[in-house]
Amino acid sequence: MKKNLLVIASPSGGGKSTIAKHVLNKYPNVKFSISATTRQMRPGETQGKEYYFLTKDEFNQKIQNDELLEYEEIFGNIYGTLKSEVIRLTSQNLVPLFDVDVKGAMNIKNIYPENTLLLFIEPPSQKVAEERLRNRKSETEEQIQTRIKRYQLEISMKDEFDFCVINDDLQRAISEVEIIIEREIAL
């Protein structure tokens, strides 16, 4: 049975957002599931496009109202998947693409075990992931160190995913992801 929920996860610096953007451009029926977060907006981001940027009070209200499929505090900020996003997309026969952390991926799979395809994007090494983080110049040194510390936890969970693609060459990784999506997702 083909799946209708696509989850992409990776350690920071793995390239998941780059690959997710390619998937969204290539497959018109795949749409980004916009997560909520309490983190600050980065340059170039737009409210309601990359994330729903919320205050901690607003986020906690959504938790209390049971409006989230999953949520987790990561790097001092809370991230979560809104139930309304999944309903909005699937009711239009679209495939939600979730760009989440590894624990969020597991939570979505636990709620929708038959419908969810988990795809792990693995950087070729921790050193390469760290270089990619530094090159994007969007985090402080402290934030980079926090993300590096989480790397081992995230890599240790890759075997829980349906597929793992090593992103040592972006074009090859994208081709592998396309093959998996075309075989496994109800486009």
Rosetta blueprint (number, residue, H / E / L):
1 M L
2 K L
3 K E
4 N L
5 L E
6 L E
7 V E
8 I E
9 A E
10 S L
11 P L
12 S L
13 G L
14 G L
15 G L
16 K H
17 S H
18 T H
19 I H
20 A H
21 K H
22 H H
23 V H
24 L H
25 N H
26 K H
27 Y L
28 P L
29 N L
30 V E
31 K E
32 F E
33 S L
34 I L
35 S E
36 A E
37 T E
38 T L
39 R L
40 Q L
41 M L
42 R L
43 P L
44 G L
45 E L
46 T L
47 Q E
48 G L
49 K L
50 E L
51 Y E
52 Y E
53 F E
54 L L
55 T L
56 K H
57 D H
58 E H
59 F H
60 N H
61 Q H
62 K H
63 I H
64 Q H
65 N L
66 D L
67 E L
68 L E
69 L E
70 E E
71 Y E
72 E E
73 E E
74 I E
75 F L
76 G L
77 N E
78 I E
79 Y E
80 G E
81 T E
82 L E
83 K H
84 S H
85 E H
86 V H
87 I H
88 R H
89 L H
90 T H
91 S L
92 Q L
93 N L
94 L L
95 V E
96 P E
97 L E
98 F E
99 D E
100 V L
101 D L
102 V H
103 K H
104 G H
105 A H
106 M H
107 N H
108 I H
109 K H
110 N H
111 I H
112 Y L
113 P L
114 E L
115 N L
116 T E
117 L E
118 L E
119 L E
120 F E
121 I E
122 E E
123 P L
124 P L
125 S L
126 Q H
127 K H
128 V H
129 A H
130 E H
131 E H
132 R H
133 L H
134 R H
135 N H
136 R H
137 K L
138 S L
139 E L
140 T L
141 E H
142 E H
143 Q H
144 I H
145 Q H
146 T H
147 R H
148 I H
149 K H
150 R H
151 Y H
152 Q H
153 L H
154 E H
155 I H
156 S H
157 M L
158 K H
159 D H
160 E H
161 F L
162 D L
163 F E
164 C E
165 V E
166 I E
167 N L
168 D L
169 D L
170 L H
171 Q H
172 R H
173 A H
174 I H
175 S H
176 E H
177 V H
178 E H
179 I H
180 I H
181 I H
182 E H
183 R H
184 E H
185 I E
186 A L
187 L L
